């Protein structure tokens, strides 16, 4: 009887692990957005320090994506700190502190 319970617990654990892994993998699917990039501090007055955000339309609503701190977002910030620019960005989105955070892997100014 104990072997059966142990086997059942093992199967349940494996199932839970599989479902959790699939759910986490769904969050890391790269997306591409096009919108207006600007400084969250200088133009939007949303933060105390400079940070790039991209505002894009989604289902008729404006969504503000805060760019995660990485080398690419830091290097790109000088392009938009003084004036907004239309951009296309690719990366993964996560919900952090109630905000959409985009970890960019590619970002380009649209002419």
N, C-alpha and C positions, 0 to 999 in steps of 0.2 A: 504494500500500500504506500509506503514512504517513497519507493522508487517511482511510482506512478505520479505522486504529488510533485516530486522533484522534476520529473519530465514535463509535467504540465506547467510548472512555474518557469522552466527553461524556455518552453515554446512561447509562453506569454511574454517573457522578457525579450525574446528575439522579435516577436511581432511588434512590440512597443518600440524597440530600437529601429526597426525598418520604417515604421510610420513616422517617427521623429526625424530620421535622416531624410526621408522624402519631403517632409514639410520644410525643413531647413534648406534643402536644395532648391526648392521652389522660390525662396526669397532671394537667391543669388543669381537669378536669371538676368543677364545683361539687357538693358533697355536703351533706346535712343530717344532723346527728347530734343525738341527745337523750341526755343523761347528767348526771352530777354534776360541777359546776364547783367547783374549789377552788384554794387557793394551793399551789403546788409547794414553797414554802419553809415556810410557817407550819403547814400541815396534814399534808403528805406528807413533809416533810424530805428532798426530792429535790434541791433546788437551794440555792445560797447567797444568792440574791436572790429577791424576790417575782416570781412569774410565774403566770399563770392556766393551769390544765390542766383538761381535761374527760375524765372517765373514763366510757366507754360500753361497753356489751356488744356484741360482734360474734362471731357463731358460737360462742357459749358461753364466750367469753374476754373479760376486761376489757382494753380498749385505752385507753392514756393518750395523749391528744392535747395536745401543748404548743402554746399559742397563740403565733403569731408576733407580734413586736413591731410593732404599728401603732396608730394613734390609737384605733380602736375597742376593741382588747383592753386598752390602757392605761386608757381611761376606764371600762371595765367592771370592772376588777380590784377597785375599792373595794367592789363588791357582794358579793364572795366571800372577801375576805382574812381576815375573822374567822369566817365560817361557810360551809360548802358550801351550794350551791343547785342545784336541778334546772334545767337550761337546754336550749334548743334553739339550735343554732348552724349557720350555713351558711357554707361557704367551700371552699377548695381544700386538699388534703392533699399534702404532700411528705415524703419521707424525708430527714431531716437528721441526720447523726451517729448513725444507728441509731435515731432517735426519729421518731414521727409528728408533724409540725408542721402545724397547721391555721392558715391565714391566713383569718381570719373577715371576712365581708362583712356578716353580720347575726348578732346574738346576743340572745336574750330569756330572761328568767327565766320558768319555767313555774310557774304557781300551782297 
